[in-house]
Structures are given as C-alpha cells and as structure tokens.
Amino acid sequence: MYRGDTQTPVDLNNVGGRVIVRAKVALGSVVPDKIQFLLDDSVEYEVNFGTATQGVRPQQATFTFEWNLNTAALNNQAPKYRNGPHSVRVRLVRGGQAIATSAATNVVFNNADFAIFKFSGNALNAGGNRYYGGGEVSIEVIPVLYSGRTVASVRFEVPPPSGVDLDPASGVQNTRTLTSAPYVFPIPYNAHNRSLPALNGSSGATNPYTYFTITYSDTTTLPSNSDVVVLDGNQVLIDTTGLFSNQPVLGNTISAFAKIRVDYVVDNPGGPAIACRGTTPLATGQFATGGNVRAGVTTLGPDAGAGGYKLVVDVRTTLGQTILSNAEVNISGGGCAAAGALSGLGEGGFYQVVAKELKDNLGNTRTLGSFASSNAFGIDNTKPTLALKTNRASNVFFNTAIVSGPMAGGDTNDNSIPAAADLTAQANVNDPAAGTPPVASGIAGYVWQVNGQTITGHTVSGFPTLGQIQTTLSQPAPTQNYYTLTVQAQDNAGNTSDPLTFTALYDDQAPNVVFTQPTVTSLTGGATFTATARGTDNVDLRRGRIYWSITNNTDNIRLEVFRSPDKSFGTPATTSQDYSVNLRALRPASNIGNPPPYPFSIGLFAFVEDQARNAPATALLNPLSVTPANANTAGAVTAVSETPAITGASGGSTTLTITHAGGTANVVAVRVYRYNPGIALGGFRYYDFLGDAASLGGGEYRLTVTLPALPSHLLPGAAELFILVEYDNGLARGFTYNYDTDTPTSIF
C-alpha cells in the first residue's frame, strides 16, 4: 500500500484516509478475465484484464493494477469500514472461477471519528453564504464513529450574549443536551430568536462546530479539533467553499461553517410609509399613474442577512375604503429610489398606503403595527388632451432671427406667435381633503422636439426660441428651412398627450421681384396688355399680387388687379414663379396734384410674398406712358348708398349703390376695392379688389359686399373703400369712401 503520491509505502499498522493498493501480475499461458481486490475476503474492486492490457500478448508481460481505497468511506452517513485489523488480497478470475489468489496482507485501519452536521429548514444562497430562516431551523449532529465507540450525549450550546432559545417547550435555553439519537436541535422561529441580531449576517453567525460537544460512553469527548462536514437538508454535502458540492469531502471544513447563517431578523424601518411617482415622493394631493406608482418606507437599513425585502401593505381611500389588502411590494431599502411597484390601483379615489409587515427573501417577518400612513395621492391614467387655441394654426413661420426670447413670426391664420398661452389641456380641479374622486392631475409641463430631438429646457406652452432650435440641432447659425416641431403635454401623474405637430418655417430673406412684361411702356388708352411679375425666393414663395400704383403729392394708393391663390404651406418648395394679369392701359383723368409735365401715368407694382411673409422692402414700379384713345372726358361718382346702412364700428353685409354722372366717355367698369391694413410698404395705402359693380342703367351701379368693422389701425387719411371708374378711352377716376358717409372723395 502506498500514499497518494504512489511512491511512499504506508504503515500497515496505521492506515487511514485514501491509499493505493498495488498488485503486480506475471502471466503464463492462462489469461484471466478479471483482476479482483478483496477486503476481508469481500470483493471491493475489480478491473477487466483485457481492457487493461489493450491487446498485448499476456505471455510476454508483467502487469500492475491499482485500487484507490478510501478507508474512511461512508455507507450513507455511517462508516463503511471500522477501525481495526483487515486483510487485503488480489484474485485472478477466469470464466467465473478463481484461478489464482494472493496471500493476505494484514493491515490496521485507524481513522479519526468526526461529526456530520445536517441543517434542515428553508434556505437560500446569498452573497456567498448559505442562509436558513423564515421558520424553524433544525441542526442534526450525526457522529461518524470509526472507532466503534458509543455516544453517551451530544450537547449544543449558544452562550451569552446571544442567548439563543434552543428549547421551544421550556422557554429560553442557551444549552441543550440529548442522550439518544437522532441528535436534533431545533432553533425555534419565535419572538425571542427573531429579535436577536446575532442570528444574522455580519453581527454574528450560528456556528455549530464551535458549540457542540460529543461525549462517549466512557465520559471522554470527541476532540474539539476533530474533522467535520456539513450536510444540507437536501442531502448534498457542502464542501470547503461552504456551498453545495456533489462530492462528499471529508476533512476539517471550518470554512463551511463560516458560510452558514441562521437568519431570523428583519430590520426595523425608521420612518413612515411613502407613496412615490417613480423615484419622486408624492405630496398630499399629487398624482401618479397605475404604471409608475410605487410604495415603500422612508428609511430602512441594509439587511445583514439574506436580504430582499417585501413590504406588505394595505391601500385605502381617504374615505376609509380598503382597495388593496396585504399586497406585497418588493423594496430594496428606504426612500423612493428603493421603493417597489404597486399594482392594482385605478382612477376614482385618493389613496393612502398603510405599511403592515416587512419580509425578507427567507420569509422572515416584522409586524409594523400602527405604522404611519403615506400622504394621500390620486391615480390618473388618462393622457391629457392637447389642442391649439381657437384660430391657431399648426403651420407657423418665423421671419426674424432672434436668438433669445420668442421669435417674431405667425401662423398661417396670420396670428402672431406669442411666448405662451398657445396650447390648452386639462386642468387640476381636485381636493383630496374633500374625499371626492379625482378628475385630472393637471398639466405639469410640455415637451418640445425639433426634427425628433428634444429641445432641452423648453417646457412652456409657447414656442421655443430660435436659439433653442439651433442648439438642439447643433447649428451655429439659423438655417433657412422647414422644421418639424412637436409638442406633448405631460400631466402631473406622468401621462403624456398625443403629439401636436407644427410645420415650422424659418426664413428672414425677402424674395426678389422683377417685371418681365409689358416689354413696352408707351400704350394707347384702353388697349389690353399682359403684366407679368417674376418672383424668386431662397426658400418658398407663397403668393403674388400686382397693383395699379398711383402717386401724387398727397395720396399714395395701390389698387389690386391680380392676386394668386395662396400656395399650401409646407408643400414642395416653389422658389420661382410668374404672376400674370391681362389689363387695359389707364391714365388718371386729372393731374391729381402733380406738377407738370401733365398728364401723369398710372404705374404697376408687384407685391410677392414668401411663406414667412417676407416681401420686398422697396417698391417695384413700372411706369406706363398712356395716350387717351380720344378726347372724350371722364365723369364722376356723385353718391354711394348702403342698404342696409353700416358704420365703421359695425361693418356688415350691405348692397352698395354707386351713382355716376357727367362726362362724354363711356364707362367700361366700376371696380370696388377694400382697404388692407396688413400691407403698408413705403407709405402706400393698399386696397384689395372686391368686385365690379353691375350697371343698373341711368348711371347707377350696384354691388353686394360684406365689409369689416373699421380697423383701429388705418393709416392716417385712409378710407374703407376705393372706387375706380374706367372709361373706354383709357381714362380713369378714383374715389375713396367711408361707411359712415354717403359722399365719395375724388382722388384723381
């Protein structure tokens, strides 16, 4: 026999632990089937001869066979071999019959007695330790006696200051002695043991090896430094790492005990129950959603045992109705950051969380008694409704590059863009103290994005500044372009509205405008010709207008003769466009206050506007020299009446009757225009075309119109209406008219 290094012979009179039994076999003409190793004439190990020799002719070889004998092996939880004298033999077998047997080698086994400690109870692994708790834990001491001696008693002691109760029947007992097997020592899960910090984690661990005494019948004891192993309740031996191993390891496993903990203790929270919206505490009257409401406690120290808190709570309304009973919430400590999700709450009341019990992962519990309730809070699962205020459009333009503060601009309804109050959503109309069901949590703020990127720090209801848009897009300077702005309202519970989308245009450059027709400037009065203005823009044209432009010493007037339809905002860009109208050549019928040379002609002006409402800052005049077709003279508008009568303060729908008299030239048209207060370039007064009055005969012309109330911002000297009379020889007369009078004023 040899030690594990295969070279050192063992003392045959003192054999213990694992040894190697080696046999040499020299064969003749008879080849055995098996080689058997016998202990006390019982076969303990055998090897197939053919497998071992692997085809070598046995007559030509001597073979060595080995048996790894564990003299300390166990049969279940008892020694397989007792200490004392044993014999070892080797036998050759062929055809089931022994053909040769060696002489016996006499040996004496001498293994030290040891103990198995078997833990039973609810257990789990945590932090490299094995924890037992959440109910009674039993520790069974199983003496393993190779010596053949008998046990008189086993004593388990947990001395002060721990003072663990070891006897559930007789009250607190620090020591317990058993005189017959099984030697099972329960640690009751009672009020005494559950209040002892020494039973968990860092402040102390139950270490049975330290406190067990095994006494033999001869009154001697198993030495305190004897080998031990730890057996878990599921029958898996624990190795020297302290956690499960499927291979029994006999030896001194003190490190295994260092990893065994009996954990009965749950820390005491240091504050009341809390309700949270995510990681934010809910004050009285505040709201959460059913998806982000959480419950916890204000403060709670880290668990020194298995850990993993479950807070048991009731949830009641402020009127005393229980909504949730004994709901378990997973928490990891104190405060909202460690609080756990609270499911099962819907809209309809103000709630309070009442903490009742605290558990850990092992099932250890601490009753919290009359623990303080949380603040009253509401549940709002309804996303807010976000809408534009009346007459606001979701298409906006900005035409001033202001990098701080609101940008100048407007929407496509021609409303200006204010700094705030553009958006509306639900309001907060709740009173928790009254106990009435909540209606809505109210709006907490707004989230804006530009081209899908969040505009950081902009949460008001007004539009973001250009500087904020630039920063979000990482643009060093404003870029003339269309942008997609989206805004969502967030309520105080955490719900988010559907997005409201704005197509936003930033453009502060006016388009360029030139007349491409007429190609001549000398015309005969009354002759028809085509006027074409070409507009070009860096981003997107909106519309074009062409005006008769009349200038004298006192009046600067432009009368619309063409207006293109507004191009739809945000559609594919139009950067070049021709605006054309067919006209009759006209000239004023009087000097209209101008000095010689006489006569002064009527010119053309083109007003081309881009989508950001930029327009040329200078007038684009195309003077026309017009010679009357004959010497006939122009008449005059002598009266205008309204049916029903309207005033500048009221406006309204009315039928205008225009009376014309005098002159020898024939009237071709009586055209009516309305003052446009939104255009005032270069001091001119702009009039938009309303329609031609129909001839009634006898010098009367009639037109039904709807007119606005008198604008408060009329230019000085402006009138509500302008009436242009055109004659067949190219002459023209112009008259202004106010609703409040029946007398037109001649301008030319």
Residue, then its C-alpha position, 0 to 999 in steps of 0.5 A: m500500500y502506498r500514499g497518494d503520491t504512489q511512491t511512499p509505502v504506508d504503515l500497515n499498522n496505521v492506515g487511514g484516509r485514501v491509499i493505493v493498493r498495488a498488485k503486480v501480475a506475471l502471466g503464463s499461458v492462462v489469461p484471466d478475465k478479471i483482476q479482483f481486490l478483496l477486503d476481508d475476503s469481500v470483493e471491493y474492486e475489480v478491473n477487466f484484464g483485457t481492457a487493461t492490457q489493450g491487446v498485448r500478448p499476456q505471455q510476454a508481460t508483467f502487469t500492475f493494477e491499482w485500487n484507490l481505497n478510501t478507508a474512511a468511506l461512508n455507507n450513507q452517513a455511517p462508516k463503511y469500514r471500522n477501525g481495526p485489523h483487515s486483510v487485503r488480497v488480489r484474485l485472478v478470475r477466469g470464466g467465473q472461477a478463481i484461478a489464482t489468489s494472493a496471500a493476505t496482507n494484514v493491515v490496521f485501519n485507524n481513522a479519526d471519528f468526526a461529526i456530520f452536521k445536517f441543517s434542515g429548514n428553508a434556505l437560500n444562497a446569498g452573497g456567498n453564504r448559505y442562509y436558513g430562516g423564515g421558520e424553524v431551523s433544525i441542526e442534526v449532529i450525526p457522529v461518524l464513529y470509526s472507532g466503534r465507540t458509543v455516544a453517551s450525549v451530544r450537547f449544543e450550546v449558544p452562550p451569552p450574549s446571544g442567548v439563543d432559545l434552543d428549547p421551544a417547550s421550556g422557554v429560553q435555553n442557551t444549552r441543550t443536551l440529548t442522550s439518544a439519537p437522532y441528535v436534533f436541535p431545533i432553533p425555534y422561529n419565535a419572538h425571542n430568536r427573531s429579535l436577536p441580531a446575532l442570528n444574522g449576517s455580519s453581527g454574528a453567525t450560528n456556528p455549530y462546530t464551535y458549540f457542540t460537544i460529543t461525549y462517549s460512553d466512557t465520559t471522554t469527548l470527541p476532540s474539539n479539533s476533530d474533522v467535520v462536514v456539513l450536510d444540507g437538508n437536501q442531502v448534498l454535502i457542502d464542501t470547503t467553499g461552504l456551498f453545495s458540492n456533489q462530492p462528499v469531502l471529508g476533512n476539517t471544513i471550518s470554512a463551511f461553517a463560516k458560510i452558514r447563517v441562521d437568519y431570523v431578523v428583519d430590520n426595523p424601518g425608521g420612518p413612515a410609509i411613502a407613496c412615490r411617482g417613480t423615484t419622486p415622493l408624492a405630496t398630499g394631493q399629487f398624482a401618479t399613474g397605475g404604471n409608475v406608482r410605487a410604495g415603500v418606507t422612508t428609511l430602512g437599513p441594509d439587511a445583514g442577512a439574506g436580504g430582499y425585502k417585501l413590504v406588505v401593505d394595505v391601500r385605502t381611500t381617504l374615505g376609509q375604503t380598503i382597495l388593496s389588502n396585504a399586497e406585497v411590494n418588493i423594496s430594496g431599502g428606504g426612500c423612493a429610489a428603493a421603493g417597489a411597484l404597486s399594482g392594482l390601483g385605478e382612477g376614482g379615489f385618493y389613496q393612502v398606503v398603510a405599511k403592515e409587515l416587512k419580509d425578507n427573501l427567507g420569509n422572515t417577518r416584522t409586524l409594523g403595527s400602527f405604522a404611519s400612513s403615506n400622504a394621500f395621492g390620486i391615480d390618473n391614467t388618462k393622457p391629457t388632451l392637447a389642442l391649439k387655441t381657437n384660430r391657431a394654426s399648426n403651420v407657423f413661420f418665423n421671419t426674424a432671427i432672434v436668438s433669445g426670447p420668442m421669435a417674431g413670426g405667425d401662423t398661417n391664420d396670420n396670428s402672431i406667435p406669442a411666448a405662451a398661452d398657445l396650447t390648452a389641456q386639462a386642468n387640476v380641479n381636485d381636493p383630496a381633503a374633500g374625499t371626492p374622486p379625482v378628475a385630472s392631475g393637471i398639466a405639469g409641463y410640455v415637451w418640445q422636439v425639433n426634427g425628433q430631438t428634444i429641445t432641452g429646457h423648453t417646457v412652456s406652452g409657447f414656442p421655443t426660441l430660435g436659439q433653442i432650435q439651433t442648439t438642439l440641432s447643433q447649428p451655429a447659425p439659423t438655417q433657412n428651412y422647414y422644421t418639424l416641431t412637436v409638442q406633448a403635454q405631460d400631466n402631473a401623474g406622468n401621462t403624456s398627450d398625443p403629439l401636436t405637430f407644427t410645420a415650422l418655417y424659418d426664413d428672414q430673406a425677402p424674395n426678389v421681384v422683377f417685371t418681365q412684361p409689358t416689354v413696352t411702356s408707351l400704350t394707347g388708352g384702353a388697349t389690353f396688355t399682359a403684366t407679368a411679375r417674376g418672383t424668386d425666393n431662397v426658400d418658398l414663395r407663397r403668393g403674388r399680387i400686382y397693383w395699379s400704383i398711383t402717386n401724387n403729392t398727397d395720396n399714395i394708393r395701390l389698387e389690386v388687379f391680380r392676386s394668386p391663390d395662396k400656395s399650401f404651406g409646407t408643400p414642395a418648395t416653389t422658389s420661382q414663379d410668374y404672376s400674370v394679369n391681362l389689363r387695359a392701359l389707364r391714365p388718371a383723368s386729372n393731374i391729381g396734384n402733380p406738377p407738370p409735365y401733365p398728364f401723369s401715368i398710372g404705374l404697376f407694382a408687384f407685391v410677392e410674398d414668401q411663406a414667412r411673409n417676407a416681401p420686398a422692402t422697396a417698391l417695384l414700379n413700372p411706369l406706363s406712358v398712356t395716350p387717351a384713345n380720344a378726347n372724350t372726358a371722364g365723369a364722376v361718382t356723385a353718391v354711394s348708398e348702403t342698404p342696409a346702412i353700416t358704420g365703421a364700428s359695425g361693418g356688415s353685409t350691405t348692397l352698395t349703390i354707386t351713382h355716376a354722372g357727367g362726362t362724354a366717355n363711356v364707362v367700361a367698369v366700376r371696380v370696388y376695392r377694400y382697404n388692407p391694413g396688413i400691407a403698408l410698404g413705403g407709405f402706400r395705402y393698399y386696397d384689395f379688389l372686391g368686385d365690379a359693380a353691375s350697371l343698373g342703367g341711368g348711371e347707377y351701379r350696384l354691388t353686394v359686399t360684406l365689409p369689416a368693422l373699421p380697423s383701429h389701425l388705418l393709416p392716417g387719411a385712409a378710407e374703407l373703400f376705393i372706387l375706380v371708374e374706367y372709361d373706354n378711352g383709357l381714362a380713369r377716376g378714383f374715389t375713396y369712401n367711408y361707411d359712415t358717409d354717403t359722399p365719395t372723395s375724388i382722388f384723381 
